[in-house]
Every structure is written in structure tokens, then in C-alpha cells.
Amino acid sequence: MFPVNKIKHIFVMFALFMGVVTLPFAVHAEATPEQAMEMAKKAAQFVQDHGTEAATAEFNKAESEFIFDDLYVFVIDGDGVFLAHPIKPALVGKNMIDMKDVDGTPLIKLFTEVESEGWVEYKWPHPETKRVAPKKSYIVNIDGYILGVGAYYEE
């Protein structure tokens, strides 16, 4: 039989080992703008293949294939009404055309002005640090069905 001190020592060493092994997996990954663009293009292909109704349903799912690390697909219409937002579903159905970032950049209006596809840059509070940080969204406009994926980046 093991002495109690030996069992405690083994338990502590095991707990430390598990903490070191699992720590990298517990850290929230932050995706890159390139990954955001890739996801937006994949989402646009999904719209082309399945139609806007099926795409909107998929993009609104909390467990969507279009959520990865801190990336997700959002969708607005040409008037700035949210059709899909899996992270903040309360936005769906709301017209946010007048929403601005801390510098006064009318980001939703800028999203609606993208004619085909491209980047819109703005500043937004980082969900983890709560500090305002540069962010850009890759926007794809498919006949007024405007989808985007945003990523934080270093200036």
C-alpha cells in the first residue's frame, strides 16, 4: 500500500502535468484576416449551391460549420437589416444601418456599399480583452444578400 504522502505527491504531479498538456488547447485561438476571407468565400459558394434561405438557416446555427475560432458568418440585406448572426441572434431582424464604430465609421452602411466583394476596416471592442482593436470584415455581396466575416488584426 502507498503512503498517503506518496499518493498526494502523485496526484499533484498528475494535476500539474494535465494543466501543462491541456493549456494550449484552452487558449482561445484568434483567426487571421486571410482565414476570414476564405470563410466568406466558402459561405458565398454555399449560398450559390443551396440558396439564401438554406444559407441563412445554416449561418444562424450556433453549431454551424461556418463558425471557426473567433470567425463566423453574418448576413445583412441591402437596407442594413441583419438576416444572420450566430453569436448575437438578437440582432436578427434589426436594422443596424446607422451603427458606427468608436471613430464614427458607419460600418454597416459600408458593408452595403460593397458591390461585389472586398474589405471594410473599422475598430471594434475585442471580445476577450474588451479593448478597441482594428478589425476588418471581408464582405461578399450576392445580389443584395450581403455576407461577411470579420477578423482582428495588428496595424
N, C-alpha and C positions, 0 to 999 in steps of 0.2 A: 504494500500500500504506500502511496506517495504521501510525504508530509504536507501539511496544509500550506506552508510557505512555498514549497516547490510548485504546488498546484496554482497558487496565486501568481507566482513568477511566470509560469507557462501561460496563464490566462492573459496577463498584462502584455507579454511578448506577442501573443496571438492578436490581441486587440491593436497593438501598435502596427504590426505587420499588415493587418487588414486596412487600417487607416491609410497607410502609405500606398498600398496597392490600389485602393479604390479612390483615392483623392483625385487623380487625373480624370476619372470618369464623372466626378461630382462637379467639376468646374464647368460652368456654362460656356459653351463654345460660341464665338461670335463669327458669323459668316462674313464673307467678303462681298464687295460690290460685284465682282465677276460672278460669284455664285448667285447673287440676286438677279443679274441679267439672265443667267442660264435658266433659273427657275421661271422667270417671267416668260421667256421664250417657250419653255416647256408648257406653261399654262396656256399660252396663246395657241399652241398646237392642240392642246386638249379642247379648247373652245372650238377650233376648226373641225376636230374629229367628232365631238359629241354635242355641240350646240351650246348656246348660252344658258339655257335652263339647267341642263345637267352640270355644266361647269359651275354655275352659281351654287348649286347644291353641294358640289364637291368642295369648292373653295370655302364654304361656310362651315364645313365639318371641323370639329375640334381635333379629330384624329385624321385629318386629310393627308394625302400623300404630298400635298403642296405646303406642308409645314416642315421645316428643317432647321435645327438650331434656333436662331432668332429670326429666321426668314419665314414669311407667309405671304400668300397672295391676297390682295384686297381688290375690290372692284367698285367702280363708281360709274354712273351714267353721265351723259354729256352735260347735265344740269348740276352735277356735283352731289347727287344722291348716292349714298352707299348702298350697293347691292350685296356685297360680301365683305365680311371682316371677321375671321375666325377667332381673333384674340379679343376683340371688343364687339361682340354681337349686338350690343345696344345701339351701335352706330347704324346698323342696317335699317334702311328706310328713311334716314335723316339726311337732309340737305346740308352739306358742310362746305358749300362753295365759298363762304366767307372766312373759313378757318385760315389763320395765319400763324407763322412761326414767331419766335421771340423777336426777330428782326423785321417783322411785318411782311414777310414773303407770303403771298397768297397761294400756298402750295396746292390746294385742291383745284383752284382756278388754273394754275399752271399745268396740272395733270390733264385737265380737259382741253388744253390748248395744244397738246402733243398730237400732231397729225397722223403719224404712223407709229414710230417708236423712238424712244430716246430717254435721256436722263433729266431728272429735275432734282436740283440740290436745295437743301434747306437745313435748318437747325432744329433739333428735337431733343427733348429730355430722354436720356438713356434710361431704360427701364431698371437697370441694376444700380448704376452709380447715382442716378437722379440728376446728374449734371447735364446741361445742354451741350450737345455734341453735333458735329457735322454729320448729316445723313443725306443719302441720295436714293431716289427710287427710280428703277427702270420701268418705264411706262410703255405699254403696248395698247394702241387704240384700234379696236376691231369694229369699225362702223358704229362708233359711239359707245361701244362696250369697252370701257377703259379699265385695264387691269394693271396692277403694279406690284413690285416687290422692292422693299427698301432695305438698305444696309448702312450701318455706321462706318465711318472711315476716318483716317487721320489726315489732317490738312497738311 
